[in-house]
Amino acid sequence: MTASLIGFAVMVLMMASGIPIAVCMGAVGVVGFGLLVGWAPALAMTGQIVVDNMLNYSFSLLPLFILMGNLIAQSRLSQDLYSAAYAFLGHYRGGLAHATILACGGFSAVSGSSMATAATMGKVALPQMRRYGYADGLAVASVAAGGTLGILIPPSVILIIYGFLTNTDIAQLFMAGVLPGLLGILLYSMAVTYVTLVNPKAGPRGERTAWPQRLRALVNVWAIVLLFVLILGGIYSGLFTPNEAAGIGAAGAFLFALGRRTLTWQRFLHIVVDTVRTTSMMFFLLFGALLFSNFLSIAGGATALEQWIGGLGVSPLTVMIIIVCIYLVLGTMLESLSMILLTVPLLLPVVSGLGIDLVWFGIVVVIATEVGLISPPVGLNIFVLKATFPDISTGQAFRGVLPFFVFDLVRIGLVLAFPAIVLFLPALMN
């Protein structure tokens, strides 16, 4: 246990000094393993992890889903999603904020990143809400909160990484994220409704859109909705595997981009390079996490933590509440992927020993990391938006996000109290 604590402390110090997290985890993992077992086994373990995972067919879905998201993002889908949502909701009080959250949910289905969703939708939605006189607090909060859906609504890259770390079925994780994602959209809309009931001037009504214009707005997004339904429907029905779904998604996104005439050779090359860069970064992060996990296993850190929690004599639900609180604190400092890679290898033996369903645990963890992205005082999504719009008041933004934060805690409470919200759709696949 002492070696585990020392290794963890060294890793945190390395991260604080600005060293990339993948290097921190990998270096501590290899050096720690070498000191405890021997340098030859440590080097052999490193090579084995890299080779085994690089040749793992299951990993092919990672670059394919990233490619799909990049192709669709380059197709200017965010503007069309927002326009379609606004056409149906804009004339209600707080309608632009409702439309923003709905559009964020739609964009999340293809981006797989919370901060990317917040940054992209912020450029589209914030100028519109400001034009209609929305309070900055509500405008920023709706984008920041809606952006957090990016890592939950499938196909989520974070869920893929979690599945690889825990050997959990990716298809079941995708299905498990659907209802909590929809619940998040509903609760965020309730937060907007609450804010505009208390202060109607915070979200004035927009213009009513005629039905012909509404239908035209839907036409602009029908192809991507069809692609999303095809991917999830195919996985759910067993028609194809997640890997095959990733290939179909990438091919469909390519055709979608061609159909919209937004794809040039130069843009396509940029998309491919960006996909390779992102995939490489995630592989390095994964390798580092696996090396660090092996070190923790040898050092006995996970076993000691499991025995300590078992000695407390508390229920699995209490343990989950403690874990959620830890993630809420970490979310004020770390990005979601970093949190999961750092903590899941340590917590996995604990939750497995308590008999906690790993699909349910994964969704709870992802939701908790989502909440951390808007948690005061260091919600990262707020600062992503502030980087694009420097005139945003940080104080107003955090005051505006508080109702969304409260409704997020309600969502966590519901998911903890009623695991069926997560497990209902996966159970139907069996």
C-alpha positions, 0 to 999 in steps of 0.5 A: 500500500505504501508503494501505491501511495508514493507512486500516486503522489509522484504522478500527481507532482509530475502532472502538476509540473506540466508533464502530459498525463500519459507520460506520468502514468506510464513512467510511474507504472514502469518504474514502480513495476521495475523497482518492485519486480525487476526491470526486465519484467517491467520492460517486457510488460510494457512491450506486451501491453503495447503490442497486444492492444495495438493488434486488438481488433476491438480497438478499431472502433475508436478511430472510426468513431473519431473519424465519424465525429470529425467528418460530421463536425466539418459538415457544419451540422451544429448550425443546422441542429440549432436551427431545427431545435429553435424552429420548434422551441424558440417561441417559448420563454427560454426557448433559445436555451431549450433549443441549445440544450436539445442541439447539444444533445444531438451534437453529442451523439457525433462528437464524443467530447463534452468540451468540444460540444460546448465550444462548438455549440457556444459559437452558434448559440451564444451570439443568438441568445445575446441578440435576443437579450438573454441573461449571460448567466442563463446563456452560458449555463445552457451551453456549458451544461448541454455540452456535458452530454458529449461524453454520455450520449452514444457513441461516446469515446469515453464509454469506449475507453471505459469498456476497454479498461474494465472489459465491459461490453461496449454495446451494453455501455452504449445502450446504457447511456441513452436513457440517462442522456435523455434524462439529462436533456429533460432535467436541463430543460427543467432548469431553464424553465425554473430560471425563466419562471423566477426571472422571465427577463432572463430568457425572453421569447423568440419569434414563432417559426411557421410550419413550412420553415420547421419542416425545412429545418428538419430536412437539413438534419434528417440524414444524421438522425437516420445515421444515429438511429441506424448505428444504435438500432443495429447494435441494439438489434444485434444486426452488427457489432460495435466495430461494424457500427463504427465502420458504417458510421464513418462511411455514412458520415463521409457520404453526409459530408459529400452530400452537403458539399463541405468536403474538399481534399484539403479538408479531408486531409485535415480530418484524417490527420486530426483523427490520427492525432486524436487516436494516437493521443488516446492510445498513449493515454490508455497504455499509460493507464494500463501500465499504472494499473499493473503497478497498482496491482503489484503494489497492492494498492487496489487490494488494500483499498478494497479491504479498507472499504470492506472493513467499514461495513457500509453498503455498496450504495454508500460506497457509490455515493462516496465515489461520486463525491470524489469525482465531483471534487476531481471534476473541478481540476481534471478533464473527464478522460483523465479522471477516468483513466486515473481512477477506474484502475484503482476503483475497479477491484473495489466495485467488482468485489462489492458485486456492483454492476460494471455497466451501471458503475460506468454510467454513474462515473461518466455522469459524475465527471460530467457534473464536474465540468460545470461544478463551481469554482473551476468548471472546465466547460465554463472556461472553454466558453470564456476562451471563445468569449472573453467578455463573459463574466465568470461570476455570472456564469457560475451563478447561472450554472447553479440550477443546472448543477442542482438538477445534475445532482438530482439526476445522479440521485435518480440513477443511484436510487433506480439502476433500471434507468441505466440497465433497462435497455442493456437488459433487453439485449440479452 
